[in-house]
Amino acid sequence: MTWSILARDPVTGTLGVAVASRFFAVGAICPFVEGHVAALATQALVNPMYAHHAMPRLRRGEAPGEVLAALVTPDPGADQRQFHILDATGRIAQHTGAACVSWAGHVSAENVSVAGNMLAGEATVRATLDAYRSATGSMAERLLTAMEAGEAAGGDKRGKQSACLKIASRDPYPDLDIRADDHPDPLAELRRLHRVSLERFAVFRRFLPGTGDPWGSFDRAGIDAAIERDRVPPGGL
């Protein structure tokens, strides 16, 4: 199941991951991201414990290739799993097991990794990568454009059901985490949710506690003023 993209903005350090699948709630078990650490996705015959064990090692600065090998090598199901990592410095590691359901494989470029299995063909991952590299706008907009291009190139050969988008910049928890768990057009639903997030949530998120400010802001008037000033109204994108 599934194809996903991991991306890093080399200017801001923002990390993002997007994923889509003909599988219920793919966002619950496949994509993970942590600011200043890494974005990763575990898929095919998914092993969510890869992320549980990988993130602490990546926080310590271990190379993604070493982390991936340490988890995949002893796993008796590794030939049916897919796993890729992009860390906060731009280093990439990828694994596609030989027994993953075809089409299965991965591609990468500087600051971006794409992997997929059970796909209509290699064109899905190629189109996703190329669209991300040529897209403009915010990280969220670029990831959505990339996934839409992958869908147009064939996507998951079984069809559509769920999708997820997560973005993190400075904190252990995401700046944006949106999911369509069971939807006839999950990427279109992510696009809608992203637009809604800009109406209030995206501004409010800036005032929450985080790594640089453990208490955040509790100036409600200031928060409301910022939302009124900086919000993107419905239809504004």
C-alpha positions as CSV (number, residue, x, y, z in Angstrom):
1,M,0.0,0.0,0.0
2,T,0.9,3.7,-0.2
3,W,3.2,6.2,-1.6
4,S,4.8,9.1,0.4
5,I,7.0,12.1,0.1
6,L,9.5,13.5,2.6
7,A,10.8,17.0,2.1
8,R,13.0,19.6,3.7
9,D,13.2,23.3,3.1
10,P,16.9,24.1,3.0
11,V,16.3,27.8,4.0
12,T,14.0,27.4,6.9
13,G,14.7,23.8,7.9
14,T,11.0,23.0,7.9
15,L,10.3,19.2,7.4
16,G,7.2,17.7,5.9
17,V,5.7,14.4,5.0
18,A,2.6,13.6,2.9
19,V,1.2,10.1,2.1
20,A,-1.8,8.6,0.3
21,S,-3.2,5.1,0.1
22,R,-6.1,2.8,-0.6
23,F,-6.0,1.9,3.1
24,F,-8.0,3.2,6.0
25,A,-6.3,6.0,8.1
26,V,-2.8,5.8,6.6
27,G,-1.9,8.9,8.6
28,A,-2.2,7.0,11.8
29,I,0.6,4.5,11.3
30,C,2.8,5.5,8.4
31,P,4.1,9.2,8.5
32,F,6.1,10.8,11.3
33,V,7.8,14.2,11.6
34,E,9.6,16.1,14.3
35,G,11.0,19.6,14.0
36,H,14.9,19.8,13.9
37,V,15.0,16.0,13.8
38,A,13.5,14.1,10.8
39,A,10.6,13.1,8.6
40,L,10.1,9.5,7.9
41,A,7.5,7.0,6.6
42,T,7.1,3.3,7.2
43,Q,4.8,1.5,4.7
44,A,4.1,-1.6,2.6
45,L,3.7,-4.3,5.3
46,V,3.9,-1.4,7.7
47,N,6.0,-1.5,10.9
48,P,5.2,1.6,13.0
49,M,7.9,0.5,15.6
50,Y,10.5,1.6,13.0
51,A,9.5,5.2,13.8
52,H,9.3,4.6,17.6
53,H,12.9,3.3,17.6
54,A,14.3,5.6,14.9
55,M,13.3,9.0,16.3
56,P,15.4,8.9,19.5
57,R,18.4,7.9,17.5
58,L,17.8,10.6,15.0
59,R,17.5,13.1,17.8
60,R,21.0,12.1,18.9
61,G,22.3,12.9,15.4
62,E,22.8,9.4,14.1
63,A,23.0,9.1,10.3
64,P,19.7,8.0,8.7
65,G,21.5,5.2,6.8
66,E,22.8,3.8,10.1
67,V,19.4,4.1,11.8
68,L,17.6,2.4,8.9
69,A,20.1,-0.4,8.7
70,A,19.9,-1.1,12.4
71,L,16.1,-1.5,12.2
72,V,15.7,-3.2,8.9
73,T,18.6,-5.7,9.1
74,P,17.3,-7.8,12.1
75,D,13.6,-7.6,11.0
76,P,12.5,-11.0,9.5
77,G,9.8,-9.1,7.6
78,A,12.1,-6.6,6.0
79,D,11.6,-7.9,2.5
80,Q,8.0,-6.9,2.7
81,R,8.5,-3.5,4.2
82,Q,9.3,0.0,2.9
83,F,11.0,2.7,5.0
84,H,12.6,6.0,4.2
85,I,14.1,8.8,6.3
86,L,15.0,12.4,5.7
87,D,16.8,14.1,8.6
88,A,17.1,17.8,9.5
89,T,20.4,18.1,7.7
90,G,19.1,16.7,4.4
91,R,20.5,13.2,4.7
92,I,18.3,10.5,3.1
93,A,18.0,6.7,3.6
94,Q,15.6,4.4,1.7
95,H,14.6,0.8,1.8
96,T,12.2,-1.1,-0.4
97,G,12.0,-4.8,0.3
98,A,12.3,-7.3,-2.6
99,A,8.9,-8.8,-1.7
100,C,6.9,-5.6,-1.6
101,V,3.9,-5.7,-4.0
102,S,4.7,-4.2,-7.3
103,W,5.1,-1.6,-8.5
104,A,7.4,-0.8,-5.6
105,G,10.5,1.4,-5.3
106,H,11.9,4.8,-4.3
107,V,13.5,7.9,-5.8
108,S,15.2,10.9,-4.3
109,A,16.8,14.3,-5.0
110,E,18.4,16.9,-2.8
111,N,16.1,17.4,0.3
112,V,13.3,15.2,-1.0
113,S,12.6,11.4,-0.9
114,V,9.6,9.6,-2.5
115,A,8.7,5.9,-2.0
116,G,5.8,3.8,-2.9
117,N,4.4,0.3,-3.3
118,M,1.3,-1.3,-4.8
119,L,1.4,1.5,-7.3
120,A,0.2,1.7,-10.9
121,G,3.8,2.2,-11.9
122,E,7.1,4.0,-11.4
123,A,5.5,7.1,-12.9
124,T,3.7,7.8,-9.6
125,V,6.9,8.4,-7.6
126,R,8.7,10.1,-10.5
127,A,5.8,12.5,-11.0
128,T,5.6,13.2,-7.3
129,L,9.3,14.0,-7.1
130,D,9.3,16.2,-10.2
131,A,6.2,18.1,-9.2
132,Y,7.6,18.9,-5.8
133,R,10.8,20.1,-7.2
134,S,9.1,22.5,-9.6
135,A,6.3,23.6,-7.3
136,T,6.2,27.0,-5.5
137,G,4.5,28.2,-2.4
138,S,4.6,27.0,1.2
139,M,5.8,23.5,2.2
140,A,2.2,22.4,2.5
141,E,1.3,23.7,-1.0
142,R,4.3,22.0,-2.6
143,L,3.6,18.7,-0.9
144,L,-0.1,18.8,-2.0
145,T,0.9,19.6,-5.5
146,A,3.4,16.8,-5.5
147,M,0.9,14.2,-4.3
148,E,-1.7,15.4,-6.7
149,A,0.8,14.8,-9.5
150,G,1.5,11.3,-8.3
151,E,-2.2,10.6,-8.2
152,A,-2.6,11.9,-11.7
153,A,0.2,9.6,-12.8
154,G,-1.6,6.5,-11.5
155,G,-1.3,6.6,-7.7
156,D,-2.1,3.5,-5.7
157,K,-3.3,0.9,-8.2
158,R,-6.1,-0.2,-6.0
159,G,-7.7,3.3,-5.8
160,K,-8.1,6.0,-3.1
161,Q,-9.1,6.0,0.5
162,S,-6.9,8.0,2.9
163,A,-4.2,10.7,3.0
164,C,-2.2,12.7,5.5
165,L,0.0,15.8,5.6
166,K,2.3,16.7,8.5
167,I,4.7,19.6,8.7
168,A,7.1,20.5,11.5
169,S,9.5,23.4,11.8
170,R,10.8,24.1,15.3
171,D,8.9,21.9,17.8
172,P,8.5,18.2,18.6
173,Y,4.9,18.3,17.6
174,P,3.7,19.4,14.1
175,D,2.9,22.9,12.8
176,L,0.2,21.2,10.8
177,D,-1.2,17.7,11.0
178,I,-4.3,17.0,8.8
179,R,-5.8,13.7,7.7
180,A,-8.5,12.2,5.6
181,D,-9.0,8.8,7.0
182,D,-11.8,7.5,4.7
183,H,-12.8,9.7,1.8
184,P,-13.6,9.2,-1.9
185,D,-11.0,11.9,-2.8
186,P,-8.6,12.2,0.1
187,L,-6.1,14.5,-1.5
188,A,-8.8,17.0,-2.4
189,E,-10.0,16.8,1.2
190,L,-6.5,17.5,2.4
191,R,-6.4,20.5,0.1
192,R,-9.7,21.7,1.6
193,L,-8.5,21.2,5.2
194,H,-5.3,23.1,4.5
195,R,-7.4,26.1,3.3
196,V,-9.5,25.9,6.4
197,S,-6.3,25.8,8.6
198,L,-5.2,29.2,7.2
199,E,-8.4,30.9,8.3
200,R,-7.4,30.7,12.0
201,F,-5.4,27.7,13.1
202,A,-2.2,28.5,11.2
203,V,-2.0,31.9,13.0
204,F,-3.0,30.5,16.4
205,R,-0.4,27.8,16.1
206,R,2.4,30.4,16.2
207,F,1.4,31.4,19.8
208,L,1.5,27.9,21.3
209,P,4.2,26.6,23.6
210,G,7.2,25.1,21.9
211,T,10.9,24.5,22.1
212,G,11.8,28.2,22.1
213,D,8.9,29.3,24.4
214,P,7.8,26.7,26.9
215,W,4.7,28.6,28.0
216,G,3.6,30.2,24.7
217,S,1.4,33.3,24.7
218,F,-1.8,33.7,26.8
219,D,-2.5,37.2,25.6
220,R,-5.9,36.5,24.0
221,A,-6.3,40.0,22.7
222,G,-3.0,39.8,20.9
223,I,-3.7,36.4,19.5
224,D,-7.1,37.5,18.2
225,A,-5.5,40.6,16.7
226,A,-2.9,38.5,14.9
227,I,-5.6,36.2,13.6
228,E,-7.6,39.1,12.2
229,R,-4.5,40.6,10.6
230,D,-2.8,37.5,9.2
231,R,-5.6,35.0,8.5
232,V,-6.4,33.9,5.0
233,P,-10.1,34.1,4.5
234,P,-12.2,31.4,2.8
235,G,-11.4,31.4,-0.9
236,G,-8.2,33.4,-0.4
237,L,-5.9,30.7,-1.7
